[in-house]
Amino acid sequence: YQRRVHGILMIHSDEGNHKVNFCYLTGYIITLLIGSAMFGYCVSIYGSCLEMFRIMYDWDDEDADFWNSIITTLVPAGAIIGSLGSSSIMAYGRRTTLFLAGVFAIIASVFISLVHQIDLDHKGSGLAYFCYGRIMLGIGVGLYSSVTPAYINEISPERLSGALGSCHQLVLTLAIFVTYLIGVKLPSAKDDPEIVRNSISWRVLMAVPGGMAVIQMISLLLFYTYDSPTYYLDKGNEDTMKSSLRYIY
């Protein structure tokens, strides 16, 4: 696909030599890698907030083991659903897939961040909303994990596609590392339980994916308005494909 796309550009262009617009391409790649960072963040953030939830809901060891097992598996379970459905959704465009993933992330962040407001008596009913949010978040990051590396590969010059394609895994892993570091500064069992229950730190952390999704969506709407050249080629829209490539070259 890349050879076809770049070959068509060379054939139809008036110029014989194309220089990559690294400023535009770098911003484009960073915008797409927000989805990679979100995947790593969402998989690991609950582990950083685990002790706070145990205190807020007065879980004993048995309850903590049960809920931790359930909650931690919901994002991977949702990611499976998102990944399985991604190929069908990507047929409508890579940008469309990213926007849909962003909608899932935003709604999920609202559900998760408000769970303790819903459940002020600490009886556990609000955890249902938390679980709904985690599943939706998983679906979103499953879409991100499928579309991001493909999108990056399709907009990258052939000689850079290998290096740029590896950025997805690098950013994902880095996000996991940073997220666990954040947990060091969160309230823990050593603090007054009331301080933990009234803390907004976990709510802010749980809302981060929604904020990341909003930033990515705004960037795509304002600065990176074209879809992948491969998508336009698949649809037979050669003129739009060449227009999208001219931003990169």
Backbone as CSV, one residue per row, in Angstrom:
resi,resn,N_x,N_y,N_z,CA_x,CA_y,CA_z,C_x,C_y,C_z
1,TYR,0.819,-1.203,0.000,0.000,0.000,0.000,0.860,1.263,0.000
2,GLN,1.900,1.247,0.831,2.736,2.445,0.880,3.403,2.703,-0.463
3,ARG,3.896,1.640,-1.098,4.534,1.824,-2.400,3.534,2.355,-3.421
4,ARG,2.304,1.861,-3.371,1.284,2.347,-4.301,0.972,3.817,-4.036
5,VAL,0.789,4.149,-2.759,0.442,5.522,-2.401,1.550,6.489,-2.801
6,HIS,2.769,6.192,-2.396,3.868,7.099,-2.692,4.224,7.066,-4.171
7,GLY,4.018,5.935,-4.814,4.250,5.859,-6.256,3.302,6.748,-7.025
8,ILE,2.043,6.755,-6.644,1.048,7.610,-7.301,1.402,9.078,-7.110
9,LEU,1.878,9.435,-5.907,2.281,10.814,-5.661,3.415,11.216,-6.613
10,MET,4.406,10.337,-6.760,5.546,10.639,-7.621,5.121,10.794,-9.075
11,ILE,4.212,9.931,-9.520,3.782,9.946,-10.917,3.024,11.231,-11.241
12,HIS,2.157,11.654,-10.315,1.266,12.774,-10.598,1.814,14.123,-10.147
13,SER,2.956,14.096,-9.502,3.509,15.361,-9.021,4.388,16.006,-10.085
14,ASP,4.487,17.320,-10.007,5.361,18.039,-10.916,6.819,17.975,-10.455
15,GLU,6.992,17.581,-9.189,8.334,17.539,-8.647,8.841,16.106,-8.656
16,GLY,10.115,15.938,-8.896,10.670,14.591,-8.898,11.218,14.186,-7.551
17,ASN,11.470,15.144,-6.656,12.066,14.830,-5.366,11.192,15.435,-4.258
18,HIS,10.850,14.622,-3.292,9.926,15.065,-2.252,10.621,15.079,-0.900
19,LYS,10.562,16.194,-0.213,11.095,16.299,1.128,9.958,16.182,2.122
20,VAL,10.210,15.430,3.169,9.185,15.219,4.186,9.005,16.488,5.007
21,ASN,7.756,16.868,5.249,7.442,17.988,6.133,7.475,17.459,7.570
22,PHE,8.660,17.466,8.162,8.845,16.830,9.467,8.058,17.534,10.567
23,CYS,7.865,18.824,10.455,7.095,19.553,11.466,5.656,19.053,11.494
24,TYR,5.046,18.978,10.327,3.669,18.492,10.233,3.587,17.030,10.651
25,LEU,4.504,16.201,10.143,4.467,14.765,10.422,4.671,14.483,11.909
26,THR,5.584,15.217,12.540,5.825,15.009,13.972,4.592,15.328,14.798
27,GLY,3.946,16.449,14.498,2.721,16.788,15.214,1.623,15.767,15.004
28,TYR,1.536,15.280,13.776,0.535,14.266,13.426,0.775,12.992,14.233
29,ILE,2.029,12.536,14.259,2.377,11.312,14.981,2.113,11.466,16.474
30,ILE,2.495,12.611,17.042,2.263,12.848,18.473,0.774,12.818,18.787
31,THR,-0.023,13.417,17.918,-1.478,13.405,18.109,-2.013,11.978,18.123
32,LEU,-1.539,11.156,17.210,-1.993,9.772,17.154,-1.510,8.969,18.360
33,LEU,-0.314,9.274,18.839,0.253,8.523,19.960,-0.454,8.812,21.283
34,ILE,-1.315,9.798,21.307,-2.146,10.014,22.499,-2.964,8.753,22.783
35,GLY,-3.439,8.100,21.729,-4.182,6.852,21.902,-3.326,5.756,22.505
36,SER,-2.053,5.684,22.120,-1.131,4.695,22.685,-0.898,4.962,24.171
37,ALA,-0.680,6.240,24.500,-0.475,6.612,25.899,-1.715,6.300,26.736
38,MET,-2.887,6.514,26.148,-4.125,6.247,26.867,-4.280,4.769,27.199
39,PHE,-3.877,3.911,26.260,-3.965,2.473,26.500,-3.125,2.092,27.721
40,GLY,-1.853,2.508,27.728,-0.993,2.183,28.855,-1.496,2.773,30.159
41,TYR,-2.015,3.995,30.093,-2.513,4.666,31.289,-3.737,3.943,31.859
42,CYS,-4.678,3.600,30.988,-5.933,2.992,31.448,-5.719,1.592,32.025
43,VAL,-4.766,0.866,31.473,-4.491,-0.481,31.965,-3.912,-0.445,33.377
44,SER,-3.157,0.587,33.697,-2.410,0.598,34.960,-2.925,1.557,36.024
45,ILE,-3.804,2.488,35.685,-4.171,3.521,36.647,-4.908,2.979,37.856
46,TYR,-5.738,1.944,37.666,-6.466,1.422,38.822,-5.502,0.830,39.845
47,GLY,-4.411,0.221,39.366,-3.418,-0.315,40.286,-2.823,0.761,41.175
48,SER,-2.682,1.982,40.638,-2.150,3.087,41.430,-3.154,3.590,42.461
49,CYS,-4.446,3.444,42.168,-5.503,3.938,43.059,-6.109,2.836,43.925
50,LEU,-5.577,1.660,43.860,-6.163,0.488,44.498,-6.380,0.678,45.993
51,GLU,-5.352,1.179,46.674,-5.423,1.340,48.125,-6.494,2.356,48.508
52,MET,-6.691,3.376,47.689,-7.707,4.382,47.986,-9.102,3.785,47.924
53,PHE,-9.353,2.937,46.934,-10.666,2.307,46.832,-10.918,1.359,47.996
54,ARG,-9.896,0.674,48.430,-10.038,-0.243,49.572,-10.470,0.512,50.827
55,ILE,-9.887,1.691,51.016,-10.231,2.496,52.181,-11.626,3.107,52.019
56,MET,-11.942,3.627,50.848,-13.234,4.291,50.629,-14.401,3.349,50.845
57,TYR,-14.239,2.080,50.456,-15.335,1.123,50.552,-15.180,0.142,51.711
58,ASP,-14.200,0.393,52.564,-13.974,-0.449,53.747,-13.911,-1.935,53.391
59,TRP,-13.195,-2.251,52.339,-13.064,-3.647,51.932,-12.147,-4.406,52.879
60,ASP,-12.565,-5.627,53.238,-11.616,-6.515,53.910,-10.794,-7.221,52.831
61,ASP,-9.937,-8.130,53.236,-9.042,-8.778,52.266,-9.823,-9.545,51.205
62,GLU,-10.891,-10.218,51.635,-11.674,-11.016,50.691,-12.385,-10.128,49.668
63,ASP,-13.017,-9.058,50.162,-13.705,-8.132,49.256,-12.709,-7.451,48.306
64,ALA,-11.564,-7.081,48.850,-10.559,-6.404,48.025,-10.075,-7.321,46.909
65,ASP,-9.824,-8.592,47.250,-9.365,-9.537,46.224,-10.426,-9.722,45.144
66,PHE,-11.688,-9.805,45.563,-12.780,-10.016,44.606,-12.918,-8.826,43.662
67,TRP,-13.052,-7.624,44.235,-13.284,-6.446,43.408,-12.063,-6.084,42.567
68,ASN,-10.880,-6.283,43.124,-9.678,-5.986,42.342,-9.576,-6.905,41.130
69,SER,-9.927,-8.165,41.311,-9.895,-9.102,40.184,-10.896,-8.702,39.110
70,ILE,-12.098,-8.301,39.546,-13.141,-7.903,38.589,-12.746,-6.623,37.854
71,ILE,-12.383,-5.611,38.632,-12.143,-4.285,38.050,-10.931,-4.277,37.128
72,THR,-9.863,-4.964,37.520,-8.659,-4.942,36.694,-8.835,-5.684,35.370
73,THR,-9.760,-6.633,35.319,-9.957,-7.387,34.074,-10.914,-6.703,33.105
74,LEU,-11.633,-5.684,33.558,-12.666,-5.089,32.708,-12.082,-4.317,31.525
75,VAL,-10.977,-3.608,31.735,-10.366,-2.871,30.622,-9.828,-3.834,29.563
76,PRO,-9.058,-4.875,29.930,-8.642,-5.846,28.901,-9.816,-6.530,28.211
77,ALA,-10.876,-6.828,28.981,-12.051,-7.464,28.375,-12.702,-6.536,27.358
78,GLY,-12.840,-5.266,27.726,-13.395,-4.292,26.781,-12.485,-4.090,25.587
79,ALA,-11.159,-4.148,25.827,-10.203,-3.967,24.734,-10.332,-5.085,23.701
80,ILE,-10.655,-6.286,24.165,-10.870,-7.398,23.228,-12.047,-7.081,22.303
81,ILE,-13.128,-6.570,22.901,-14.312,-6.211,22.111,-13.964,-5.115,21.108
82,GLY,-13.251,-4.077,21.589,-12.876,-2.977,20.712,-11.967,-3.425,19.580
83,SER,-11.015,-4.301,19.893,-10.089,-4.773,18.865,-10.796,-5.617,17.819
84,LEU,-11.725,-6.468,18.272,-12.450,-7.321,17.331,-13.332,-6.506,16.382
85,GLY,-13.881,-5.400,16.896,-14.754,-4.575,16.056,-14.034,-3.505,15.260
86,SER,-12.738,-3.349,15.517,-12.013,-2.235,14.909,-11.902,-2.346,13.391
87,SER,-11.713,-3.562,12.877,-11.536,-3.702,11.421,-12.770,-3.240,10.659
88,SER,-13.945,-3.542,11.201,-15.187,-3.115,10.550,-15.346,-1.604,10.629
89,ILE,-14.990,-1.024,11.775,-15.137,0.418,11.958,-14.113,1.189,11.123
90,MET,-12.897,0.636,11.007,-11.850,1.308,10.235,-12.192,1.411,8.762
91,ALA,-13.129,0.601,8.305,-13.577,0.710,6.916,-14.250,2.056,6.653
92,TYR,-14.706,2.726,7.718,-15.326,4.045,7.594,-14.312,5.169,7.799
93,GLY,-13.057,4.805,7.982,-12.006,5.806,8.128,-11.256,5.664,9.429
94,ARG,-9.956,5.968,9.383,-9.143,5.905,10.605,-9.546,7.016,11.568
95,ARG,-9.832,8.191,11.033,-10.267,9.297,11.881,-11.584,8.971,12.569
96,THR,-12.505,8.368,11.834,-13.790,7.981,12.421,-13.586,7.029,13.591
97,THR,-12.673,6.094,13.433,-12.382,5.140,14.501,-11.811,5.845,15.720
98,LEU,-10.916,6.810,15.489,-10.339,7.558,16.606,-11.389,8.384,17.331
99,PHE,-12.276,9.008,16.581,-13.332,9.801,17.212,-14.278,8.923,18.024
100,LEU,-14.602,7.748,17.507,-15.474,6.832,18.249,-14.779,6.369,19.530
101,ALA,-13.497,6.040,19.424,-12.740,5.646,20.611,-12.723,6.775,21.632
102,GLY,-12.582,8.012,21.146,-12.584,9.160,22.032,-13.913,9.350,22.749
103,VAL,-15.012,9.117,22.059,-16.340,9.216,22.682,-16.468,8.194,23.809
104,PHE,-16.022,6.969,23.559,-16.044,5.940,24.606,-15.216,6.383,25.810
105,ALA,-14.035,6.946,25.559,-13.144,7.364,26.643,-13.749,8.500,27.459
106,ILE,-14.387,9.446,26.794,-14.976,10.587,27.498,-16.147,10.146,28.380
107,ILE,-17.054,9.362,27.816,-18.204,8.879,28.589,-17.736,8.017,29.755
108,ALA,-16.758,7.147,29.500,-16.237,6.273,30.550,-15.615,7.082,31.682
109,SER,-14.889,8.136,31.338,-14.241,8.963,32.358,-15.277,9.640,33.253
110,VAL,-16.378,10.063,32.667,-17.449,10.672,33.459,-18.042,9.653,34.423
111,PHE,-18.347,8.456,33.922,-18.899,7.395,34.768,-17.960,7.094,35.935
112,ILE,-16.683,6.905,35.634,-15.727,6.476,36.650,-15.454,7.584,37.664
113,SER,-15.332,8.817,37.202,-14.997,9.920,38.100,-16.122,10.257,39.064
114,LEU,-17.353,9.979,38.671,-18.502,10.326,39.518,-18.982,9.168,40.378
115,VAL,-18.286,8.038,40.356,-18.783,6.858,41.045,-18.980,7.094,42.533
116,HIS,-18.075,7.819,43.172,-18.181,8.007,44.615,-19.268,9.007,44.972
117,GLN,-19.593,9.939,44.067,-20.712,10.845,44.292,-22.028,10.073,44.237
118,ILE,-22.096,9.076,43.358,-23.306,8.260,43.246,-23.488,7.402,44.477
119,ASP,-22.376,6.995,45.082,-22.401,6.023,46.167,-21.897,6.648,47.470
120,LEU,-22.576,7.691,47.936,-22.120,8.430,49.097,-22.170,7.626,50.389
121,ASP,-23.006,6.569,50.426,-23.101,5.770,51.649,-22.086,4.630,51.680
122,HIS,-21.241,4.531,50.671,-20.163,3.537,50.614,-20.684,2.100,50.618
123,LYS,-21.887,1.872,50.140,-22.440,0.519,50.149,-22.091,-0.280,48.905
124,GLY,-21.584,0.337,47.916,-21.091,-0.402,46.767,-21.910,-0.302,45.500
125,SER,-23.091,0.322,45.540,-23.911,0.384,44.330,-23.231,1.208,43.242
126,GLY,-22.449,2.207,43.640,-21.762,3.027,42.668,-20.687,2.280,41.908
127,LEU,-20.250,1.148,42.452,-19.231,0.364,41.768,-19.753,-0.196,40.445
128,ALA,-21.074,-0.337,40.334,-21.642,-0.798,39.059,-21.326,0.212,37.957
129,TYR,-21.465,1.507,38.264,-21.132,2.545,37.291,-19.637,2.537,36.987
130,PHE,-18.844,2.277,38.024,-17.406,2.187,37.826,-17.071,1.056,36.853
131,CYS,-17.741,-0.080,37.015,-17.510,-1.228,36.129,-17.974,-0.932,34.704
132,TYR,-19.122,-0.258,34.568,-19.590,0.127,33.227,-18.546,1.021,32.554
133,GLY,-18.028,1.973,33.332,-17.037,2.890,32.787,-15.764,2.175,32.373
134,ARG,-15.325,1.211,33.180,-14.104,0.476,32.851,-14.270,-0.341,31.565
135,ILE,-15.441,-0.934,31.369,-15.675,-1.696,30.142,-15.663,-0.764,28.928
136,MET,-16.354,0.380,29.054,-16.377,1.336,27.952,-14.977,1.865,27.658
137,LEU,-14.214,2.102,28.709,-12.835,2.556,28.533,-12.027,1.498,27.789
138,GLY,-12.264,0.221,28.140,-11.579,-0.866,27.461,-11.913,-0.925,25.980
139,ILE,-13.178,-0.725,25.648,-13.574,-0.718,24.237,-12.854,0.403,23.499
140,GLY,-12.787,1.567,24.136,-12.093,2.700,23.516,-10.621,2.422,23.282
141,VAL,-9.926,1.900,24.300,-8.491,1.659,24.127,-8.238,0.478,23.189
142,GLY,-9.207,-0.449,23.086,-9.085,-1.520,22.107,-9.110,-0.966,20.685
143,LEU,-9.966,0.022,20.466,-9.990,0.693,19.160,-8.692,1.462,18.924
144,TYR,-8.237,2.172,19.955,-6.982,2.908,19.833,-5.822,1.971,19.492
145,SER,-5.761,0.826,20.180,-4.622,-0.079,19.995,-4.581,-0.663,18.598
146,SER,-5.732,-0.742,17.935,-5.779,-1.281,16.580,-5.509,-0.209,15.529
147,VAL,-6.115,0.948,15.700,-6.044,1.955,14.645,-4.756,2.771,14.703
148,THR,-4.199,2.995,15.895,-3.034,3.878,16.013,-1.814,3.372,15.240
149,PRO,-1.357,2.134,15.462,-0.174,1.692,14.693,-0.433,1.618,13.197
150,ALA,-1.644,1.232,12.806,-1.975,1.181,11.381,-1.970,2.576,10.773
151,TYR,-2.564,3.530,11.471,-2.630,4.913,11.001,-1.229,5.498,10.848
152,ILE,-0.384,5.280,11.871,0.984,5.797,11.825,1.741,5.213,10.635
153,ASN,1.591,3.929,10.423,2.273,3.268,9.311,1.821,3.829,7.965
154,GLU,0.545,4.148,7.853,-0.012,4.594,6.573,0.337,6.036,6.225
155,ILE,0.665,6.842,7.225,1.040,8.228,6.922,2.551,8.429,6.938
156,SER,3.296,7.402,7.317,4.748,7.536,7.434,5.434,7.288,6.098
157,PRO,6.458,8.062,5.781,7.294,7.741,4.605,7.859,6.331,4.767
158,GLU,8.004,5.643,3.663,8.395,4.234,3.722,9.699,4.021,4.485
159,ARG,10.656,4.913,4.312,11.949,4.723,4.969,11.884,4.950,6.477
160,LEU,10.796,5.574,6.959,10.651,5.852,8.386,9.579,5.006,9.053
161,SER,8.863,4.212,8.278,7.697,3.509,8.820,8.054,2.545,9.944
162,GLY,9.211,1.883,9.854,9.607,0.948,10.906,9.859,1.650,12.224
163,ALA,10.644,2.718,12.176,10.969,3.463,13.397,9.737,4.125,13.996
164,LEU,8.929,4.751,13.156,7.728,5.431,13.665,6.694,4.442,14.160
165,GLY,6.603,3.289,13.501,5.647,2.276,13.942,5.950,1.748,15.330
166,SER,7.238,1.689,15.702,7.616,1.194,17.030,7.273,2.186,18.136
167,CYS,6.971,3.435,17.775,6.636,4.448,18.778,5.374,4.085,19.554
168,HIS,4.455,3.368,18.923,3.217,2.966,19.599,3.528,2.159,20.845
169,GLN,4.338,1.126,20.710,4.669,0.271,21.853,5.523,1.015,22.869
170,LEU,6.421,1.868,22.387,7.278,2.642,23.294,6.455,3.564,24.178
171,VAL,5.530,4.306,23.578,4.702,5.248,24.335,3.759,4.506,25.276
172,LEU,3.217,3.387,24.834,2.336,2.575,25.683,3.073,2.134,26.942
173,THR,4.273,1.592,26.769,5.062,1.114,27.903,5.476,2.261,28.816
174,LEU,5.856,3.384,28.227,6.238,4.556,29.013,5.060,5.062,29.845
175,ALA,3.857,5.019,29.274,2.660,5.460,30.002,2.400,4.567,31.216
176,ILE,2.592,3.264,31.065,2.427,2.344,32.193,3.420,2.688,33.300
177,PHE,4.677,2.913,32.914,5.733,3.238,33.877,5.405,4.519,34.645
178,VAL,5.022,5.560,33.918,4.723,6.855,34.551,3.497,6.754,35.457
179,THR,2.496,5.986,35.038,1.278,5.851,35.825,1.547,5.208,37.175
180,TYR,2.393,4.196,37.195,2.728,3.566,38.470,3.559,4.498,39.348
181,LEU,4.370,5.348,38.750,5.112,6.332,39.534,4.175,7.328,40.205
182,ILE,3.092,7.688,39.488,2.115,8.630,40.051,1.525,8.076,41.346
183,GLY,1.328,6.756,41.391,0.729,6.130,42.569,1.512,6.333,43.846
184,VAL,2.784,6.619,43.747,3.623,6.825,44.935,3.140,8.024,45.743
185,LYS,2.602,9.026,45.057,2.193,10.266,45.715,0.731,10.279,46.157
186,LEU,-0.008,9.227,45.907,-1.422,9.207,46.267,-1.620,8.872,47.747
187,PRO,-2.740,9.315,48.351,-3.026,8.940,49.743,-3.067,7.422,49.890
188,SER,-2.664,6.943,51.060,-2.604,5.500,51.286,-3.163,5.165,52.662
189,ALA,-2.991,3.899,53.085,-3.509,3.439,54.369,-2.863,4.166,55.546
190,LYS,-1.712,4.786,55.309,-1.046,5.525,56.381,-1.761,6.826,56.703
191,ASP,-2.607,7.297,55.796,-3.314,8.567,55.992,-4.650,8.347,56.673
192,ASP,-5.210,9.439,57.184,-6.540,9.399,57.790,-7.556,8.947,56.742
193,PRO,-8.403,7.936,57.074,-9.404,7.460,56.104,-10.287,8.557,55.545
194,GLU,-10.595,9.579,56.366,-11.440,10.667,55.882,-10.714,11.500,54.824
195,ILE,-9.413,11.623,54.962,-8.624,12.339,53.952,-8.690,11.588,52.638
196,VAL,-8.599,10.271,52.720,-8.652,9.443,51.517,-10.026,9.549,50.860
197,ARG,-11.093,9.458,51.682,-12.457,9.491,51.133,-12.785,10.834,50.494
198,ASN,-12.230,11.900,51.026,-12.526,13.240,50.508,-11.544,13.703,49.438
199,SER,-10.543,12.891,49.166,-9.538,13.285,48.185,-10.138,13.297,46.778
200,ILE,-9.734,14.290,45.995,-10.186,14.350,44.599,-9.110,13.826,43.648
201,SER,-7.981,13.404,44.210,-6.859,13.009,43.361,-7.215,11.830,42.454
202,TRP,-7.923,10.838,43.014,-8.253,9.677,42.183,-9.270,10.043,41.110
203,ARG,-10.190,10.984,41.434,-11.165,11.420,40.434,-10.461,12.107,39.260
204,VAL,-9.484,12.944,39.594,-8.730,13.633,38.546,-7.992,12.622,37.675
205,LEU,-7.362,11.653,38.316,-6.612,10.640,37.567,-7.526,9.809,36.680
206,MET,-8.712,9.492,37.163,-9.647,8.703,36.369,-10.244,9.509,35.215
207,ALA,-10.221,10.839,35.330,-10.765,11.689,34.272,-9.736,11.999,33.188
208,VAL,-8.471,11.669,33.425,-7.402,11.982,32.474,-7.662,11.403,31.077
209,PRO,-8.103,10.129,30.942,-8.355,9.609,29.592,-9.343,10.446,28.795
210,GLY,-10.382,10.944,29.460,-11.340,11.798,28.765,-10.693,13.078,28.274
211,GLY,-9.819,13.670,29.107,-9.103,14.865,28.700,-8.163,14.605,27.539
212,MET,-7.492,13.453,27.565,-6.594,13.097,26.468,-7.370,12.919,25.164
213,ALA,-8.538,12.314,25.273,-9.372,12.109,24.086,-9.827,13.444,23.499
214,VAL,-10.190,14.380,24.361,-10.631,15.701,23.897,-9.488,16.413,23.171
215,ILE,-8.278,16.348,23.728,-7.121,16.988,23.096,-6.863,16.391,21.718
216,GLN,-6.927,15.066,21.627,-6.690,14.424,20.337,-7.759,14.806,19.318
217,MET,-9.005,14.804,19.740,-10.095,15.131,18.827,-9.997,16.572,18.325
218,ILE,-9.649,17.508,19.211,-9.492,18.904,18.811,-8.350,19.041,17.814
219,SER,-7.238,18.351,18.072,-6.087,18.414,17.157,-6.448,17.880,15.780
220,LEU,-7.191,16.774,15.749,-7.586,16.201,14.461,-8.555,17.106,13.716
221,LEU,-9.406,17.787,14.450,-10.377,18.674,13.815,-9.740,19.950,13.288
222,LEU,-8.757,20.475,14.015,-8.189,21.773,13.662,-6.960,21.691,12.766
223,PHE,-6.114,20.683,12.994,-4.802,20.672,12.328,-4.598,19.517,11.353
224,TYR,-5.168,18.370,11.641,-4.916,17.180,10.816,-6.255,16.672,10.282
225,THR,-6.717,17.369,9.266,-8.091,17.202,8.814,-8.280,16.077,7.805
226,TYR,-7.172,15.544,7.282,-7.286,14.464,6.308,-7.161,13.105,6.994
227,ASP,-7.795,12.119,6.373,-7.657,10.743,6.841,-6.388,10.152,6.249
228,SER,-6.160,8.873,6.515,-4.994,8.185,5.972,-5.041,8.133,4.445
229,PRO,-3.910,8.362,3.775,-3.887,8.230,2.308,-4.335,6.857,1.829
230,THR,-3.998,5.829,2.595,-4.409,4.471,2.227,-5.927,4.329,2.224
231,TYR,-6.573,4.981,3.169,-8.036,4.942,3.225,-8.637,5.542,1.963
232,TYR,-8.115,6.704,1.539,-8.626,7.339,0.320,-8.335,6.484,-0.908
233,LEU,-7.174,5.827,-0.908,-6.834,4.956,-2.030,-7.783,3.772,-2.104
234,ASP,-8.096,3.201,-0.949,-9.039,2.069,-0.913,-10.415,2.470,-1.422
235,LYS,-10.780,3.719,-1.180,-12.085,4.213,-1.605,-12.067,4.730,-3.046
236,GLY,-10.902,4.692,-3.685,-10.802,5.159,-5.063,-10.793,6.654,-5.195
237,ASN,-10.545,7.348,-4.091,-10.551,8.815,-4.100,-9.111,9.308,-4.236
238,GLU,-8.585,9.241,-5.434,-7.169,9.526,-5.671,-6.828,10.992,-5.471
239,ASP,-7.718,11.886,-5.845,-7.438,13.327,-5.709,-7.272,13.714,-4.239
240,THR,-8.183,13.234,-3.406,-8.088,13.545,-1.975,-6.855,12.898,-1.365
241,MET,-6.525,11.709,-1.838,-5.334,11.039,-1.350,-4.087,11.869,-1.624
242,LYS,-3.977,12.390,-2.841,-2.811,13.201,-3.186,-2.793,14.496,-2.384
243,SER,-3.954,15.066,-2.125,-4.022,16.283,-1.303,-3.529,16.012,0.114
244,SER,-3.902,14.854,0.656,-3.466,14.511,2.015,-1.966,14.291,2.070
245,LEU,-1.419,13.704,1.020,0.024,13.436,0.981,0.829,14.719,0.857
246,ARG,0.283,15.728,0.197,1.031,16.958,0.000,1.256,17.725,1.306
247,TYR,0.480,17.394,2.349,0.759,17.976,3.654,1.986,17.343,4.284
248,ILE,2.237,16.067,3.952,3.378,15.346,4.509,4.643,15.649,3.717
249,TYR,4.494,15.902,2.381,5.650,16.155,1.514,5.662,17.612,1.038
